Amino acid sequence: MPIRDWLYEVLRGYGMSTPVAVRLKLPSKILQSRDPSAELSVLNDRMKPMLRLEVIDATLGCLHQATQGDWNARRAVVSYAQQLEGILREGDSAFTVSEDRSGLEHRIDETLHATYAKAVEAGAEKAQTAGDHLRAAFSNVYGLKPDPSAAYSRAIKAVEAIANPLFLPNAPEPTLGKVRSHLDQGRHKYEMAIADKTGAPANIDAVVAMISLLWHGQRDRHEGGPTTAPVTQEAAETAVHTAAVLVHWLSTGSIRKK
């Protein structure tokens, strides 16, 4: 009932029934009813158990899109999103409102989410695109309809946004693979901010290993190879969080020249 009431208020108050129905390609009879907002707010289908969630997700998405650039409207959207998040949290929902309030995401451990948020903040301070790519990767992997391939691709781009200008400032076509080679061949030139067991700055073996894991793990980057394979959900989740750690380390000087 709280979700139903929230949906009805938002759909009716912002005229979102039509864009939501169109986005979800719902039957036209819904919009032809006396009160489309009421129809959508109670819409359910035993054959499509995710339909209610899809309506909520589409409502957030359409509302986010419709209020871009309107700061007064955006404040109201924030308020509605907070109301919804409160309902979901109190109801122990497996879903949460996304950071940009444009849809739903699978809820993850709060500590893990805080680590990701710190990485986004640190990355954005160095390169805005790093934060943007990391946010997109997170949404792609934890969204209502996950896209593992897109999530993995954006995870790599997030690291490249920081690593390419840092390690390959003059390269005409820098890639994460070239960064990996640069660090692999120049291990003696760099060190970590953290100490090893002797108390000296640790070597960058862990960084090279993580970048290698991220670079080689994207098995759908090229077609036709003997090891080409679709990116799994588990691989994409691993890639996104590996990228978050790398973005944070690279942005905060955890890897430095000797």
Phi and psi in degrees as GROMACS dihedral restraints (atoms count N, CA, C in turn):
[ dihedral_restraints ]
;  ai    aj    ak    al  type     phi  dphi    fc
    3     4     5     6     1   -59.9    20    10
    4     5     6     7     1   -38.9    20    10
    6     7     8     9     1   -66.0    20    10
    7     8     9    10     1   -42.8    20    10
    9    10    11    12     1   -59.0    20    10
   10    11    12    13     1   -47.4    20    10
   12    13    14    15     1   -64.7    20    10
   13    14    15    16     1   -39.6    20    10
   15    16    17    18     1   -63.5    20    10
   16    17    18    19     1   -46.5    20    10
   18    19    20    21     1   -59.4    20    10
   19    20    21    22     1   -46.7    20    10
   21    22    23    24     1   -61.5    20    10
   22    23    24    25     1   -44.0    20    10
   24    25    26    27     1   -62.8    20    10
   25    26    27    28     1   -43.5    20    10
   27    28    29    30     1   -72.3    20    10
   28    29    30    31     1   -46.4    20    10
   30    31    32    33     1   -60.9    20    10
   31    32    33    34     1   -44.4    20    10
   33    34    35    36     1   -75.0    20    10
   34    35    36    37     1   -43.3    20    10
   36    37    38    39     1   -66.1    20    10
   37    38    39    40     1   -29.9    20    10
   39    40    41    42     1  -113.5    20    10
   40    41    42    43     1     8.6    20    10
   42    43    44    45     1    60.0    20    10
   43    44    45    46     1    42.1    20    10
   45    46    47    48     1   -91.4    20    10
   46    47    48    49     1    -3.8    20    10
   48    49    50    51     1   -58.8    20    10
   49    50    51    52     1   -47.7    20    10
   51    52    53    54     1   -66.0    20    10
   52    53    54    55     1   -51.6    20    10
   54    55    56    57     1   -61.1    20    10
   55    56    57    58     1   -34.5    20    10
   57    58    59    60     1   -68.1    20    10
   58    59    60    61     1   -45.5    20    10
   60    61    62    63     1   -63.1    20    10
   61    62    63    64     1   -38.4    20    10
   63    64    65    66     1   -68.7    20    10
   64    65    66    67     1   -44.2    20    10
   66    67    68    69     1   -60.1    20    10
   67    68    69    70     1   -38.9    20    10
   69    70    71    72     1   -90.9    20    10
   70    71    72    73     1    -0.7    20    10
   72    73    74    75     1    53.5    20    10
   73    74    75    76     1    50.2    20    10
   75    76    77    78     1   -84.2    20    10
   76    77    78    79     1   159.3    20    10
   78    79    80    81     1   -57.0    20    10
   79    80    81    82     1   141.9    20    10
   81    82    83    84     1   -64.3    20    10
   82    83    84    85     1   -21.0    20    10
   84    85    86    87     1   -62.1    20    10
   85    86    87    88     1   -24.1    20    10
   87    88    89    90     1   -65.5    20    10
   88    89    90    91     1   -44.7    20    10
   90    91    92    93     1   -76.3    20    10
   91    92    93    94     1   -16.5    20    10
   93    94    95    96     1   -89.3    20    10
   94    95    96    97     1    -3.4    20    10
   96    97    98    99     1   -75.3    20    10
   97    98    99   100     1   169.3    20    10
   99   100   101   102     1   -64.2    20    10
  100   101   102   103     1   -34.9    20    10
  102   103   104   105     1  -139.2    20    10
  103   104   105   106     1    85.4    20    10
  105   106   107   108     1   -55.6    20    10
  106   107   108   109     1   -35.1    20    10
  108   109   110   111     1   -63.3    20    10
  109   110   111   112     1   -40.5    20    10
  111   112   113   114     1   -66.9    20    10
  112   113   114   115     1   -40.3    20    10
  114   115   116   117     1   -61.1    20    10
  115   116   117   118     1   -44.7    20    10
  117   118   119   120     1   -69.2    20    10
  118   119   120   121     1   -35.7    20    10
  120   121   122   123     1   -70.4    20    10
  121   122   123   124     1   -19.0    20    10
  123   124   125   126     1  -114.5    20    10
  124   125   126   127     1     8.9    20    10
  126   127   128   129     1   -61.2    20    10
  127   128   129   130     1   131.9    20    10
  129   130   131   132     1  -152.0    20    10
  130   131   132   133     1   154.2    20    10
  132   133   134   135     1  -153.8    20    10
  133   134   135   136     1   116.5    20    10
  135   136   137   138     1   -61.5    20    10
  136   137   138   139     1   -26.0    20    10
  138   139   140   141     1   -79.9    20    10
  139   140   141   142     1   -16.0    20    10
  141   142   143   144     1  -130.8    20    10
  142   143   144   145     1    79.8    20    10
  144   145   146   147     1   -62.3    20    10
  145   146   147   148     1   -18.1    20    10
  147   148   149   150     1   -91.3    20    10
  148   149   150   151     1     1.1    20    10
  150   151   152   153     1   -60.6    20    10
  151   152   153   154     1   -43.6    20    10
  153   154   155   156     1   -59.9    20    10
  154   155   156   157     1   -42.6    20    10
  156   157   158   159     1   -64.8    20    10
  157   158   159   160     1   -36.9    20    10
  159   160   161   162     1   -64.8    20    10
  160   161   162   163     1   -37.3    20    10
  162   163   164   165     1   -65.0    20    10
  163   164   165   166     1   -43.9    20    10
  165   166   167   168     1   -62.6    20    10
  166   167   168   169     1   -45.8    20    10
  168   169   170   171     1   -60.6    20    10
  169   170   171   172     1   -45.3    20    10
  171   172   173   174     1   -67.3    20    10
  172   173   174   175     1   -35.6    20    10
  174   175   176   177     1   -63.1    20    10
  175   176   177   178     1   -45.9    20    10
  177   178   179   180     1   -61.4    20    10
  178   179   180   181     1   -43.8    20    10
  180   181   182   183     1   -63.6    20    10
  181   182   183   184     1   -45.7    20    10
  183   184   185   186     1   -67.6    20    10
  184   185   186   187     1   -38.5    20    10
  186   187   188   189     1   -65.7    20    10
  187   188   189   190     1   -41.2    20    10
  189   190   191   192     1   -62.1    20    10
  190   191   192   193     1   -43.7    20    10
  192   193   194   195     1   -68.2    20    10
  193   194   195   196     1   -39.7    20    10
  195   196   197   198     1   -72.8    20    10
  196   197   198   199     1   -22.2    20    10
  198   199   200   201     1  -107.3    20    10
  199   200   201   202     1    11.4    20    10
  201   202   203   204     1   -60.0    20    10
  202   203   204   205     1   129.1    20    10
  204   205   206   207     1    86.3    20    10
  205   206   207   208     1   -10.4    20    10
  207   208   209   210     1  -104.0    20    10
  208   209   210   211     1    97.2    20    10
  210   211   212   213     1   -66.3    20    10
  211   212   213   214     1   -35.8    20    10
  213   214   215   216     1   -64.2    20    10
  214   215   216   217     1   -44.0    20    10
  216   217   218   219     1   -66.5    20    10
  217   218   219   220     1   -36.2    20    10
  219   220   221   222     1   -62.9    20    10
  220   221   222   223     1   -36.5    20    10
  222   223   224   225     1   -62.2    20    10
  223   224   225   226     1   -39.5    20    10
  225   226   227   228     1   -66.7    20    10
  226   227   228   229     1   -38.0    20    10
  228   229   230   231     1   -63.1    20    10
  229   230   231   232     1   -41.9    20    10
  231   232   233   234     1   -59.0    20    10
  232   233   234   235     1   -43.0    20    10
  234   235   236   237     1   -62.7    20    10
  235   236   237   238     1   -45.4    20    10
  237   238   239   240     1   -64.1    20    10
  238   239   240   241     1   -40.0    20    10
  240   241   242   243     1   -64.2    20    10
  241   242   243   244     1   -38.9    20    10
  243   244   245   246     1   -66.2    20    10
  244   245   246   247     1   -38.2    20    10
  246   247   248   249     1   -60.5    20    10
  247   248   249   250     1   -47.2    20    10
  249   250   251   252     1   -62.7    20    10
  250   251   252   253     1   -44.1    20    10
  252   253   254   255     1   -60.8    20    10
  253   254   255   256     1   -38.1    20    10
  255   256   257   258     1   -62.4    20    10
  256   257   258   259     1   -41.8    20    10
  258   259   260   261     1   -64.3    20    10
  259   260   261   262     1   -46.1    20    10
  261   262   263   264     1   -63.7    20    10
  262   263   264   265     1   -42.2    20    10
  264   265   266   267     1   -67.7    20    10
  265   266   267   268     1   -47.1    20    10
  267   268   269   270     1   -64.5    20    10
  268   269   270   271     1   -29.1    20    10
  270   271   272   273     1   -87.6    20    10
  271   272   273   274     1     7.2    20    10
  273   274   275   276     1    55.8    20    10
  274   275   276   277     1    39.8    20    10
  276   277   278   279     1   -69.5    20    10
  277   278   279   280     1   149.2    20    10
  279   280   281   282     1   -77.8    20    10
  280   281   282   283     1    -3.0    20    10
  282   283   284   285     1  -119.6    20    10
  283   284   285   286     1   155.7    20    10
  285   286   287   288     1  -138.7    20    10
  286   287   288   289     1   162.8    20    10
  288   289   290   291     1   -76.7    20    10
  289   290   291   292     1   134.7    20    10
  291   292   293   294     1   -64.7    20    10
  292   293   294   295     1   161.6    20    10
  294   295   296   297     1   -57.9    20    10
  295   296   297   298     1   -39.4    20    10
  297   298   299   300     1   -89.2    20    10
  298   299   300   301     1     3.4    20    10
  300   301   302   303     1    64.1    20    10
  301   302   303   304     1    26.9    20    10
  303   304   305   306     1   -99.9    20    10
  304   305   306   307     1     3.1    20    10
  306   307   308   309     1   174.1    20    10
  307   308   309   310     1  -169.8    20    10
  309   310   311   312     1  -101.6    20    10
  310   311   312   313     1   152.2    20    10
  312   313   314   315     1  -135.7    20    10
  313   314   315   316     1   156.4    20    10
  315   316   317   318     1   -66.7    20    10
  316   317   318   319     1   134.4    20    10
  318   319   320   321     1   -74.8    20    10
  319   320   321   322     1   133.4    20    10
  321   322   323   324     1  -120.1    20    10
  322   323   324   325     1   171.2    20    10
  324   325   326   327     1   -53.9    20    10
  325   326   327   328     1   135.2    20    10
  327   328   329   330     1   -62.8    20    10
  328   329   330   331     1   -35.6    20    10
  330   331   332   333     1   -65.8    20    10
  331   332   333   334     1   -41.9    20    10
  333   334   335   336     1   -63.7    20    10
  334   335   336   337     1   -41.6    20    10
  336   337   338   339     1   -65.7    20    10
  337   338   339   340     1   -37.2    20    10
  339   340   341   342     1   -65.2    20    10
  340   341   342   343     1   -36.9    20    10
  342   343   344   345     1   -63.3    20    10
  343   344   345   346     1   -43.7    20    10
  345   346   347   348     1   -61.3    20    10
  346   347   348   349     1   -45.2    20    10
  348   349   350   351     1   -62.0    20    10
  349   350   351   352     1   -38.4    20    10
  351   352   353   354     1   -65.5    20    10
  352   353   354   355     1   -37.1    20    10
  354   355   356   357     1   -66.3    20    10
  355   356   357   358     1   -41.8    20    10
  357   358   359   360     1   -61.4    20    10
  358   359   360   361     1   -45.0    20    10
  360   361   362   363     1   -62.3    20    10
  361   362   363   364     1   -46.9    20    10
  363   364   365   366     1   -66.0    20    10
  364   365   366   367     1   -41.9    20    10
  366   367   368   369     1   -64.5    20    10
  367   368   369   370     1   -42.1    20    10
  369   370   371   372     1   -64.6    20    10
  370   371   372   373     1   -29.1    20    10
  372   373   374   375     1   -68.5    20    10
  373   374   375   376     1   -28.6    20    10
  375   376   377   378     1   -89.2    20    10
  376   377   378   379     1   -43.2    20    10
  378   379   380   381     1  -153.7    20    10
  379   380   381   382     1   117.7    20    10
  381   382   383   384     1   -55.3    20    10
  382   383   384   385     1   -36.1    20    10
  384   385   386   387     1   -65.6    20    10
  385   386   387   388     1   -27.9    20    10
  387   388   389   390     1   -63.4    20    10
  388   389   390   391     1   -47.0    20    10
  390   391   392   393     1   -63.2    20    10
  391   392   393   394     1   -41.4    20    10
  393   394   395   396     1   -62.5    20    10
  394   395   396   397     1   -45.5    20    10
  396   397   398   399     1   -65.3    20    10
  397   398   399   400     1   -39.4    20    10
  399   400   401   402     1   -67.9    20    10
  400   401   402   403     1   -40.0    20    10
  402   403   404   405     1   -62.0    20    10
  403   404   405   406     1   -44.5    20    10
  405   406   407   408     1   -64.1    20    10
  406   407   408   409     1   -40.0    20    10
  408   409   410   411     1   -61.7    20    10
  409   410   411   412     1   -42.8    20    10
  411   412   413   414     1   -64.0    20    10
  412   413   414   415     1   -44.5    20    10
  414   415   416   417     1   -64.4    20    10
  415   416   417   418     1   -39.6    20    10
  417   418   419   420     1   -65.7    20    10
  418   419   420   421     1   -35.9    20    10
  420   421   422   423     1   -87.1    20    10
  421   422   423   424     1   -28.9    20    10
  423   424   425   426     1  -112.1    20    10
  424   425   426   427     1     6.3    20    10
  426   427   428   429     1   -67.6    20    10
  427   428   429   430     1   173.0    20    10
  429   430   431   432     1   -58.9    20    10
  430   431   432   433     1   -36.7    20    10
  432   433   434   435     1  -121.9    20    10
  433   434   435   436     1    87.8    20    10
  435   436   437   438     1   -60.2    20    10
  436   437   438   439     1   145.8    20    10
  438   439   440   441     1  -126.2    20    10
  439   440   441   442     1    85.7    20    10
  441   442   443   444     1   -56.5    20    10
  442   443   444   445     1   -40.1    20    10
  444   445   446   447     1   -63.4    20    10
  445   446   447   448     1   -46.8    20    10
  447   448   449   450     1   -65.1    20    10
  448   449   450   451     1   -39.0    20    10
  450   451   452   453     1   -61.6    20    10
  451   452   453   454     1   -44.5    20    10
  453   454   455   456     1   -64.6    20    10
  454   455   456   457     1   -43.4    20    10
  456   457   458   459     1   -61.7    20    10
  457   458   459   460     1   -43.8    20    10
  459   460   461   462     1   -70.8    20    10
  460   461   462   463     1   -29.7    20    10
  462   463   464   465     1   -62.8    20    10
  463   464   465   466     1   -44.7    20    10
  465   466   467   468     1   -64.2    20    10
  466   467   468   469     1   -42.4    20    10
  468   469   470   471     1   -63.0    20    10
  469   470   471   472     1   -34.7    20    10
  471   472   473   474     1   -61.9    20    10
  472   473   474   475     1   -43.8    20    10
  474   475   476   477     1   -69.1    20    10
  475   476   477   478     1   -41.0    20    10
  477   478   479   480     1   -60.7    20    10
  478   479   480   481     1   -36.2    20    10
  480   481   482   483     1   -60.1    20    10
  481   482   483   484     1   -29.2    20    10
  483   484   485   486     1   -95.7    20    10
  484   485   486   487     1   -46.1    20    10
  486   487   488   489     1   -72.5    20    10
  487   488   489   490     1   -38.3    20    10
  489   490   491   492     1   -60.2    20    10
  490   491   492   493     1   -53.4    20    10
  492   493   494   495     1   -69.6    20    10
  493   494   495   496     1   -23.1    20    10
  495   496   497   498     1   -75.5    20    10
  496   497   498   499     1   -43.4    20    10
  498   499   500   501     1  -106.4    20    10
  499   500   501   502     1   -23.0    20    10
  501   502   503   504     1  -130.0    20    10
  502   503   504   505     1    58.3    20    10
  504   505   506   507     1   -63.3    20    10
  505   506   507   508     1   -25.4    20    10
  507   508   509   510     1  -108.1    20    10
  508   509   510   511     1     3.4    20    10
  510   511   512   513     1   -72.8    20    10
  511   512   513   514     1   131.2    20    10
  513   514   515   516     1   -69.4    20    10
  514   515   516   517     1   -32.2    20    10
  516   517   518   519     1  -136.1    20    10
  517   518   519   520     1    70.5    20    10
  519   520   521   522     1   -72.8    20    10
  520   521   522   523     1   145.7    20    10
  522   523   524   525     1  -139.4    20    10
  523   524   525   526     1   166.8    20    10
  525   526   527   528     1   -64.7    20    10
  526   527   528   529     1   -32.3    20    10
  528   529   530   531     1   -62.8    20    10
  529   530   531   532     1   -39.1    20    10
  531   532   533   534     1   -71.7    20    10
  532   533   534   535     1   -33.8    20    10
  534   535   536   537     1   -63.3    20    10
  535   536   537   538     1   -42.8    20    10
  537   538   539   540     1   -58.8    20    10
  538   539   540   541     1   -45.8    20    10
  540   541   542   543     1   -63.8    20    10
  541   542   543   544     1   -41.8    20    10
  543   544   545   546     1   -59.8    20    10
  544   545   546   547     1   -46.3    20    10
  546   547   548   549     1   -72.7    20    10
  547   548   549   550     1   -36.4    20    10
  549   550   551   552     1   -62.5    20    10
  550   551   552   553     1   -44.0    20    10
  552   553   554   555     1   -80.4    20    10
  553   554   555   556     1   -19.3    20    10
  555   556   557   558     1  -116.3    20    10
  556   557   558   559     1    34.3    20    10
  558   559   560   561     1   -54.6    20    10
  559   560   561   562     1   -34.6    20    10
  561   562   563   564     1   -69.8    20    10
  562   563   564   565     1   -12.5    20    10
  564   565   566   567     1   -91.6    20    10
  565   566   567   568     1   -14.1    20    10
  567   568   569   570     1  -124.9    20    10
  568   569   570   571     1   160.8    20    10
  570   571   572   573     1  -148.3    20    10
  571   572   573   574     1   167.3    20    10
  573   574   575   576     1   -98.7    20    10
  574   575   576   577     1   157.2    20    10
  576   577   578   579     1   -71.9    20    10
  577   578   579   580     1   -25.9    20    10
  579   580   581   582     1   -82.1    20    10
  580   581   582   583     1   150.6    20    10
  582   583   584   585     1   -91.1    20    10
  583   584   585   586     1   156.2    20    10
  585   586   587   588     1   -92.0    20    10
  586   587   588   589     1  -169.4    20    10
  588   589   590   591     1   -68.8    20    10
  589   590   591   592     1   -15.2    20    10
  591   592   593   594     1   -90.7    20    10
  592   593   594   595     1    -8.5    20    10
  594   595   596   597     1    95.9    20    10
  595   596   597   598     1    -7.8    20    10
  597   598   599   600     1   -84.8    20    10
  598   599   600   601     1   160.5    20    10
  600   601   602   603     1   -56.6    20    10
  601   602   603   604     1   133.3    20    10
  603   604   605   606     1   -68.1    20    10
  604   605   606   607     1   154.7    20    10
  606   607   608   609     1   -76.3    20    10
  607   608   609   610     1   175.3    20    10
  609   610   611   612     1   -99.6    20    10
  610   611   612   613     1    22.1    20    10
  612   613   614   615     1   -55.1    20    10
  613   614   615   616     1   -41.6    20    10
  615   616   617   618     1   -64.4    20    10
  616   617   618   619     1   -37.8    20    10
  618   619   620   621     1   -66.8    20    10
  619   620   621   622     1   -46.0    20    10
  621   622   623   624     1   -60.8    20    10
  622   623   624   625     1   -41.0    20    10
  624   625   626   627     1   -65.0    20    10
  625   626   627   628     1   -41.5    20    10
  627   628   629   630     1   -68.3    20    10
  628   629   630   631     1   -42.0    20    10
  630   631   632   633     1   -65.7    20    10
  631   632   633   634     1   -39.4    20    10
  633   634   635   636     1   -63.0    20    10
  634   635   636   637     1   -43.7    20    10
  636   637   638   639     1   -59.0    20    10
  637   638   639   640     1   -46.0    20    10
  639   640   641   642     1   -66.7    20    10
  640   641   642   643     1   -43.1    20    10
  642   643   644   645     1   -69.0    20    10
  643   644   645   646     1   -47.6    20    10
  645   646   647   648     1   -77.9    20    10
  646   647   648   649     1   -20.8    20    10
  648   649   650   651     1   -75.7    20    10
  649   650   651   652     1   -13.9    20    10
  651   652   653   654     1   -81.5    20    10
  652   653   654   655     1    82.8    20    10
  654   655   656   657     1   -80.4    20    10
  655   656   657   658     1    -3.8    20    10
  657   658   659   660     1  -106.2    20    10
  658   659   660   661     1    13.1    20    10
  660   661   662   663     1   -65.1    20    10
  661   662   663   664     1   -37.4    20    10
  663   664   665   666     1  -128.7    20    10
  664   665   666   667     1   147.2    20    10
  666   667   668   669     1   -96.6    20    10
  667   668   669   670     1   155.6    20    10
  669   670   671   672     1    90.0    20    10
  670   671   672   673     1    -3.4    20    10
  672   673   674   675     1   -86.5    20    10
  673   674   675   676     1   161.4    20    10
  675   676   677   678     1   -66.5    20    10
  676   677   678   679     1   -22.3    20    10
  678   679   680   681     1  -108.7    20    10
  679   680   681   682     1     9.7    20    10
  681   682   683   684     1   -63.7    20    10
  682   683   684   685     1   133.4    20    10
  684   685   686   687     1  -158.6    20    10
  685   686   687   688     1   153.9    20    10
  687   688   689   690     1   -63.8    20    10
  688   689   690   691     1   149.3    20    10
  690   691   692   693     1   -79.4    20    10
  691   692   693   694     1   125.6    20    10
  693   694   695   696     1   -81.9    20    10
  694   695   696   697     1   162.9    20    10
  696   697   698   699     1   -60.2    20    10
  697   698   699   700     1   -42.3    20    10
  699   700   701   702     1   -64.4    20    10
  700   701   702   703     1   -39.9    20    10
  702   703   704   705     1   -66.2    20    10
  703   704   705   706     1   -39.9    20    10
  705   706   707   708     1   -65.8    20    10
  706   707   708   709     1   -41.6    20    10
  708   709   710   711     1   -62.0    20    10
  709   710   711   712     1   -43.1    20    10
  711   712   713   714     1   -61.9    20    10
  712   713   714   715     1   -42.7    20    10
  714   715   716   717     1   -63.1    20    10
  715   716   717   718     1   -43.2    20    10
  717   718   719   720     1   -63.6    20    10
  718   719   720   721     1   -42.6    20    10
  720   721   722   723     1   -77.2    20    10
  721   722   723   724     1   -29.7    20    10
  723   724   725   726     1   -64.8    20    10
  724   725   726   727     1   -43.2    20    10
  726   727   728   729     1   -62.5    20    10
  727   728   729   730     1   -39.0    20    10
  729   730   731   732     1   -61.9    20    10
  730   731   732   733     1   -43.0    20    10
  732   733   734   735     1   -63.4    20    10
  733   734   735   736     1   -46.1    20    10
  735   736   737   738     1   -63.2    20    10
  736   737   738   739     1   -43.2    20    10
  738   739   740   741     1   -60.2    20    10
  739   740   741   742     1   -42.9    20    10
  741   742   743   744     1   -65.1    20    10
  742   743   744   745     1   -47.4    20    10
  744   745   746   747     1   -60.2    20    10
  745   746   747   748     1   -48.0    20    10
  747   748   749   750     1   -67.1    20    10
  748   749   750   751     1   -33.1    20    10
  750   751   752   753     1   -77.8    20    10
  751   752   753   754     1   -25.4    20    10
  753   754   755   756     1  -106.2    20    10
  754   755   756   757     1     8.5    20    10
  756   757   758   759     1    79.5    20    10
  757   758   759   760     1    21.0    20    10
  759   760   761   762     1   -69.7    20    10
  760   761   762   763     1   -23.1    20    10
  762   763   764   765     1  -112.5    20    10
  763   764   765   766     1   125.3    20    10
  765   766   767   768     1  -142.2    20    10
  766   767   768   769     1   161.3    20    10
  768   769   770   771     1   -74.6    20    10
  769   770   771   772     1   148.2    20    10
